Amino acid sequence: MLLKRVSLAAALFFSAVNVATAADVWGLKPGTPELKSATTLAFGPEDILFVGDAKNATVFAIATGNTEGDAAAASINIDDLPTAIANELHAKKVEVNDVAVNPRTGAAFVAVTADDHAALVQIDGAGKISELSLKDIKFSKATLANAPEDKVVGEGRRAQNRRTDSITDIAFFENKLLVSGLSTAQSASTVREISFPFADADKGIGVEIYHAAHGKSEDSSAMRTFVAMMIDGEPSILGAYVCTPLVKIPVKELSASGEKVKATTVAELGNRNRPLDMISYSKDGAEYLLLSNSARGVMKITTAGLKENKGLTEPVSGGGSAGQKYETVESMAGVVQLDKLNETSTLVLVQAEGGPQNLKTIALP
């Protein structure tokens, strides 16, 4: 018994040492991050969680200390996730904003708004929910330059607070945090490339796309969701916009194209639709994207031929599609959020019409 106690104490000690060392290496310092919102999540190195705070126009890097768990064995299934989280946080109302999985442990982290306050929740591989306390945690942050003002502009149906779209999605790729959203630049659609450990966040680069459903070039709407991946050895972004162009941008062009980059529209996926979330994965030797949508279900999109795809240049009318081939995954109806859980499974937040939001582990299609 004494040997077991000593071994456990040693394991806990070295785990704490590893967390502290990782935090120091990545420039994280102890303190309490003051989140005004928690809208987007992504995992980085050493179990560090990146949190996009659109209200603050700031991205945070937080040392979660989540080192225990086996992603290959994880299976998370929780009915009515908002209510389950509200019970844990002693909140009256919880809104789920994003879900991200730690690829090393299989634990899920959830960004929520609980009674109008931002909070982060951890769910272990067996489904146990706990709040991630932000008090005296190690973290760092980068505040975005030229973010839209935090105020409502316009009137009637056009009234909006563009600050809420200052950060629409984030991804960690090759020691950099990529951030999509809006800025005050002339080309408001912006992608930022922020080195990590954080230094000053640059102003980003405007993105112009050819919107085939509209039959014209545009640069004013934010990229809603994206993945960073290698396309035939070249680091690239694949991003989706409302109504629903899918575009490709080589990462190297983010720092080499001056004030604006022209993306290649590799697919038009149908109008009157808002893309919600996207992941990439491999199955049976092929690469795919899974894209969840507000009106067009979950699309399984092939990445074959992306390098050769020269882009759409002609209008696609009548709500039609063109470019990269896809199929609608009928078994994934109602998916609003998703992240890869392990090599064979994905974690999805599903909401049937009029029903609660349930968190489920399902096989990758």
C-alpha positions as CSV (number, residue, x, y, z in Angstrom):
1,M,0.0,0.0,0.0
2,L,2.8,2.4,0.9
3,L,4.5,1.7,-2.5
4,K,1.2,2.5,-4.3
5,R,0.8,5.7,-2.4
6,V,4.4,6.7,-3.2
7,S,3.9,5.9,-6.9
8,L,0.7,7.8,-7.0
9,A,2.3,10.8,-5.3
10,A,5.3,10.6,-7.7
11,A,2.9,10.5,-10.7
12,L,1.0,13.5,-9.5
13,F,4.2,15.4,-8.9
14,F,5.7,14.7,-12.3
15,S,2.3,15.5,-13.9
16,A,2.3,18.9,-12.2
17,V,5.9,19.5,-13.2
18,N,5.1,18.7,-16.8
19,V,2.2,21.1,-16.8
20,A,4.3,23.9,-15.3
21,T,7.1,23.3,-17.7
22,A,4.9,23.3,-20.8
23,A,3.2,26.5,-19.6
24,D,6.6,28.2,-19.1
25,V,7.9,27.0,-22.5
26,W,4.8,28.5,-24.2
27,G,5.0,31.8,-22.4
28,L,2.0,31.2,-20.1
29,K,1.9,33.0,-16.7
30,P,-0.3,32.5,-13.6
31,G,-3.4,34.7,-13.3
32,T,-7.1,34.9,-14.0
33,P,-8.1,35.5,-17.6
34,E,-11.1,37.8,-17.8
35,L,-13.3,36.4,-20.5
36,K,-16.2,38.5,-21.7
37,S,-17.3,35.7,-24.0
38,A,-16.2,32.2,-24.9
39,T,-17.2,31.7,-28.5
40,T,-14.6,29.4,-30.2
41,L,-12.2,26.7,-29.1
42,A,-9.2,24.9,-30.5
43,F,-6.5,22.7,-28.9
44,G,-2.8,23.4,-29.3
45,P,0.4,21.8,-27.9
46,E,0.8,20.3,-24.4
47,D,-2.9,20.3,-23.7
48,I,-3.2,24.0,-24.1
49,L,-6.7,25.2,-25.0
50,F,-7.1,28.3,-27.2
51,V,-10.3,30.3,-26.5
52,G,-11.7,32.9,-28.9
53,D,-13.4,35.7,-27.0
54,A,-15.2,37.7,-29.7
55,K,-16.6,40.3,-27.2
56,N,-13.0,41.1,-26.1
57,A,-11.6,40.6,-29.6
58,T,-8.9,38.5,-27.9
59,V,-7.6,35.0,-28.0
60,F,-6.5,33.2,-24.8
61,A,-4.1,30.3,-24.4
62,I,-5.0,28.4,-21.3
63,A,-3.0,25.5,-19.6
64,T,-5.8,23.0,-18.9
65,G,-3.7,20.5,-17.0
66,N,-5.7,17.8,-18.8
67,T,-3.1,15.1,-19.2
68,E,-5.0,12.0,-18.2
69,G,-7.1,9.9,-20.5
70,D,-7.1,7.8,-23.7
71,A,-8.7,9.3,-26.7
72,A,-9.0,5.9,-28.4
73,A,-11.2,4.6,-25.5
74,A,-13.2,7.8,-25.0
75,S,-17.0,7.6,-25.4
76,I,-19.1,10.6,-24.4
77,N,-22.9,10.6,-24.5
78,I,-24.9,13.2,-22.6
79,D,-28.6,13.9,-23.1
80,D,-29.6,17.6,-22.9
81,L,-26.1,18.9,-22.5
82,P,-27.1,22.5,-21.7
83,T,-29.2,21.3,-18.7
84,A,-26.5,19.0,-17.5
85,I,-23.9,21.8,-17.6
86,A,-26.4,24.2,-15.9
87,N,-26.8,21.8,-13.1
88,E,-23.0,21.5,-12.6
89,L,-22.5,25.3,-12.8
90,H,-25.7,26.1,-10.7
91,A,-26.9,28.3,-13.5
92,K,-30.4,29.0,-14.7
93,K,-29.6,29.0,-18.4
94,V,-26.7,27.7,-20.4
95,E,-26.0,28.2,-24.1
96,V,-23.3,26.0,-25.8
97,N,-21.1,28.0,-28.2
98,D,-18.4,25.5,-29.2
99,V,-17.0,22.0,-28.4
100,A,-13.4,20.9,-28.8
101,V,-11.7,17.6,-28.0
102,N,-8.2,17.3,-26.5
103,P,-6.7,14.8,-29.1
104,R,-4.3,13.4,-26.5
105,T,-6.9,12.5,-23.8
106,G,-10.3,12.4,-25.5
107,A,-11.7,14.9,-23.0
108,A,-14.1,17.4,-24.4
109,F,-14.1,21.1,-23.6
110,V,-17.2,23.2,-24.0
111,A,-17.4,27.0,-24.3
112,V,-20.6,28.2,-22.8
113,T,-22.6,31.3,-21.8
114,A,-24.0,30.6,-18.4
115,D,-26.5,33.3,-17.1
116,D,-24.8,35.8,-19.4
117,H,-21.3,35.0,-18.2
118,A,-18.6,33.1,-20.1
119,A,-17.5,29.8,-18.7
120,L,-15.4,26.7,-19.8
121,V,-16.5,23.2,-19.0
122,Q,-14.5,19.9,-19.1
123,I,-16.0,16.5,-19.9
124,D,-13.8,13.5,-19.4
125,G,-13.7,10.5,-21.7
126,A,-16.5,8.8,-19.7
127,G,-18.8,11.8,-19.7
128,K,-18.1,13.4,-16.2
129,I,-18.7,17.1,-16.3
130,S,-16.7,19.7,-14.3
131,E,-16.1,23.4,-14.5
132,L,-12.6,24.5,-15.7
133,S,-11.7,27.0,-13.0
134,L,-9.9,30.1,-14.4
135,K,-8.7,31.3,-11.0
136,D,-4.9,31.4,-10.8
137,I,-4.5,29.4,-14.0
138,K,-1.5,29.8,-16.4
139,F,-2.5,31.6,-19.5
140,S,-1.5,34.2,-22.1
141,K,-3.5,36.3,-24.5
142,A,-3.3,38.3,-27.8
143,T,-5.7,41.1,-28.5
144,L,-6.6,41.6,-32.2
145,A,-5.7,44.8,-33.9
146,N,-8.4,46.7,-35.9
147,A,-11.3,44.7,-34.6
148,P,-14.8,46.2,-35.2
149,E,-16.2,48.4,-32.5
150,D,-18.4,46.8,-29.8
151,K,-21.6,48.6,-30.8
152,V,-24.7,48.0,-32.8
153,V,-24.7,49.7,-36.2
154,G,-27.4,49.9,-38.9
155,E,-31.1,49.9,-38.5
156,G,-34.0,47.4,-38.7
157,R,-33.0,44.0,-40.1
158,R,-29.6,45.3,-41.0
159,A,-28.8,46.3,-37.4
160,Q,-25.8,44.3,-36.1
161,N,-22.9,44.4,-33.7
162,R,-19.9,43.4,-35.9
163,R,-17.7,42.8,-32.9
164,T,-19.5,39.5,-32.4
165,D,-17.9,38.4,-35.7
166,S,-14.4,39.6,-34.8
167,I,-13.6,35.9,-34.2
168,T,-15.6,33.3,-36.0
169,D,-13.2,30.3,-35.9
170,I,-9.7,29.4,-34.8
171,A,-7.2,26.6,-35.5
172,F,-3.7,25.8,-34.3
173,F,-1.4,24.8,-37.1
174,E,2.4,24.6,-37.3
175,N,3.0,26.7,-34.2
176,K,0.6,29.4,-35.3
177,L,-2.9,30.3,-34.3
178,L,-5.1,31.0,-37.4
179,V,-8.1,33.3,-36.7
180,S,-11.0,34.1,-39.0
181,G,-13.4,37.0,-38.6
182,L,-14.1,40.6,-39.4
183,S,-11.9,43.7,-39.1
184,T,-12.2,47.4,-39.8
185,A,-10.0,47.1,-42.9
186,Q,-11.5,48.0,-46.3
187,S,-11.7,44.2,-47.0
188,A,-13.5,43.3,-43.8
189,S,-13.3,39.5,-44.2
190,T,-10.0,38.8,-42.5
191,V,-7.7,35.9,-41.6
192,R,-5.0,36.4,-39.0
193,E,-1.8,34.4,-38.5
194,I,-0.6,34.8,-34.9
195,S,2.7,33.2,-33.8
196,F,2.7,31.2,-30.6
197,P,4.0,31.9,-27.9
198,F,2.0,35.1,-28.4
199,A,3.5,38.3,-29.5
200,D,1.6,41.3,-30.8
201,A,-1.3,40.1,-33.0
202,D,-1.0,41.4,-36.5
203,K,-3.8,43.2,-38.3
204,G,-4.4,40.2,-40.6
205,I,-5.1,40.0,-44.3
206,G,-8.3,40.7,-46.2
207,V,-9.8,37.7,-48.1
208,E,-11.6,38.1,-51.4
209,I,-13.6,35.2,-52.7
210,Y,-15.7,34.5,-55.8
211,H,-19.2,33.8,-54.5
212,A,-20.7,31.6,-57.2
213,A,-24.2,31.7,-55.8
214,H,-24.1,35.5,-56.1
215,G,-22.1,35.5,-59.3
216,K,-19.6,38.1,-58.1
217,S,-16.4,38.7,-56.0
218,E,-16.9,39.6,-52.3
219,D,-14.7,40.6,-49.4
220,S,-17.1,41.8,-46.7
221,S,-18.4,38.6,-45.0
222,A,-16.6,36.6,-42.4
223,M,-15.3,33.0,-43.0
224,R,-17.7,31.1,-40.7
225,T,-15.6,27.9,-40.2
226,F,-12.4,26.5,-41.5
227,V,-9.8,23.7,-41.2
228,A,-6.1,23.9,-41.7
229,M,-4.6,20.9,-43.5
230,M,-1.9,19.8,-45.9
231,I,-2.9,19.7,-49.6
232,D,-0.3,17.8,-51.5
233,G,2.4,18.9,-49.1
234,E,1.3,22.6,-48.9
235,P,-0.2,24.0,-45.7
236,S,-3.6,25.4,-46.6
237,I,-6.9,26.7,-45.2
238,L,-10.2,25.4,-46.4
239,G,-13.0,27.7,-45.3
240,A,-16.7,28.0,-45.7
241,Y,-18.9,31.1,-46.0
242,V,-22.6,31.7,-45.7
243,C,-24.6,30.6,-48.8
244,T,-22.2,28.4,-49.2
245,P,-18.8,28.8,-51.0
246,L,-15.9,26.6,-49.9
247,V,-12.5,28.3,-50.5
248,K,-8.9,27.3,-50.5
249,I,-6.0,29.6,-49.3
250,P,-2.4,28.5,-49.1
251,V,-1.1,29.5,-45.7
252,K,2.1,31.0,-47.2
253,E,-0.1,33.6,-49.0
254,L,-1.3,35.1,-45.7
255,S,2.1,36.8,-45.2
256,A,3.0,37.2,-48.9
257,S,0.0,38.9,-50.5
258,G,0.1,42.4,-49.0
259,E,-3.3,43.7,-47.9
260,K,-5.5,41.1,-49.5
261,V,-5.4,37.5,-50.7
262,K,-7.7,36.1,-53.4
263,A,-9.0,32.7,-52.3
264,T,-9.8,29.9,-54.8
265,T,-13.5,28.9,-54.6
266,V,-13.2,25.1,-54.9
267,A,-17.0,24.4,-54.4
268,E,-20.4,26.0,-54.2
269,L,-22.5,24.0,-51.8
270,G,-25.9,25.7,-52.1
271,N,-27.6,29.0,-51.1
272,R,-29.8,29.9,-48.1
273,N,-27.5,28.1,-45.8
274,R,-25.0,28.9,-42.9
275,P,-22.0,26.6,-42.4
276,L,-21.7,25.8,-38.6
277,D,-18.6,23.6,-38.1
278,M,-16.0,21.6,-40.0
279,I,-13.4,18.9,-39.4
280,S,-11.0,16.9,-41.6
281,Y,-10.3,13.2,-41.3
282,S,-9.0,10.1,-43.0
283,K,-10.9,6.9,-43.8
284,D,-10.0,3.9,-46.0
285,G,-6.9,5.7,-47.3
286,A,-8.8,8.8,-48.4
287,E,-9.2,12.3,-46.9
288,Y,-12.5,14.0,-46.3
289,L,-14.1,17.1,-44.8
290,L,-17.3,17.0,-42.6
291,L,-19.2,20.2,-42.8
292,S,-22.3,20.8,-40.7
293,N,-24.9,23.3,-41.9
294,S,-27.9,25.2,-40.8
295,A,-30.1,24.1,-43.7
296,R,-28.3,21.5,-45.7
297,G,-27.3,18.8,-43.2
298,V,-23.8,17.4,-42.8
299,M,-21.8,17.2,-46.0
300,K,-19.0,14.6,-46.5
301,I,-16.7,16.4,-49.0
302,T,-13.9,14.7,-50.8
303,T,-10.5,16.4,-50.8
304,A,-9.4,14.5,-53.9
305,G,-8.4,16.9,-56.6
306,L,-8.1,20.0,-54.4
307,K,-4.6,20.8,-55.7
308,E,-5.8,20.7,-59.3
309,N,-9.0,22.6,-58.6
310,K,-8.5,26.0,-60.3
311,G,-11.7,27.4,-58.8
312,L,-15.2,28.4,-59.9
313,T,-15.4,31.5,-62.1
314,E,-19.0,31.3,-63.4
315,P,-22.3,31.8,-61.5
316,V,-24.1,28.8,-60.0
317,S,-27.8,29.7,-59.9
318,G,-30.9,28.1,-58.5
319,G,-29.4,26.9,-55.3
320,G,-27.2,24.4,-57.2
321,S,-23.8,23.1,-56.3
322,A,-20.5,22.8,-58.2
323,G,-16.8,21.9,-57.6
324,Q,-15.7,19.4,-55.0
325,K,-18.0,16.4,-54.8
326,Y,-19.9,15.7,-51.6
327,E,-22.7,13.5,-50.2
328,T,-25.2,14.4,-47.5
329,V,-24.8,12.2,-44.4
330,E,-28.5,11.4,-43.6
331,S,-27.6,9.8,-40.3
332,M,-26.1,13.0,-39.0
333,A,-29.2,15.2,-39.3
334,G,-29.4,18.0,-36.7
335,V,-25.6,18.3,-36.0
336,V,-24.7,21.8,-34.9
337,Q,-21.1,21.2,-33.6
338,L,-18.6,18.5,-34.1
339,D,-15.0,17.6,-33.4
340,K,-12.9,14.5,-34.1
341,L,-12.7,12.3,-31.0
342,N,-10.3,9.7,-32.3
343,E,-9.3,7.9,-35.5
344,T,-12.7,6.2,-35.9
345,S,-15.2,8.5,-34.0
346,T,-16.5,12.0,-33.9
347,L,-18.1,13.9,-31.1
348,V,-21.3,15.7,-32.2
349,L,-23.7,18.1,-30.6
350,V,-27.1,17.2,-32.1
351,Q,-30.4,19.1,-31.9
352,A,-33.6,17.7,-33.4
353,E,-36.2,20.3,-34.3
354,G,-37.7,21.6,-31.1
355,G,-35.7,19.2,-29.0
356,P,-32.7,19.4,-26.6
357,Q,-29.0,19.5,-27.6
358,N,-27.5,16.1,-27.0
359,L,-23.8,15.2,-27.1
360,K,-23.0,12.0,-28.8
361,T,-20.1,9.8,-29.9
362,I,-20.7,8.4,-33.4
363,A,-18.6,6.6,-36.0
364,L,-16.9,8.7,-38.7
365,P,-18.9,8.1,-41.9
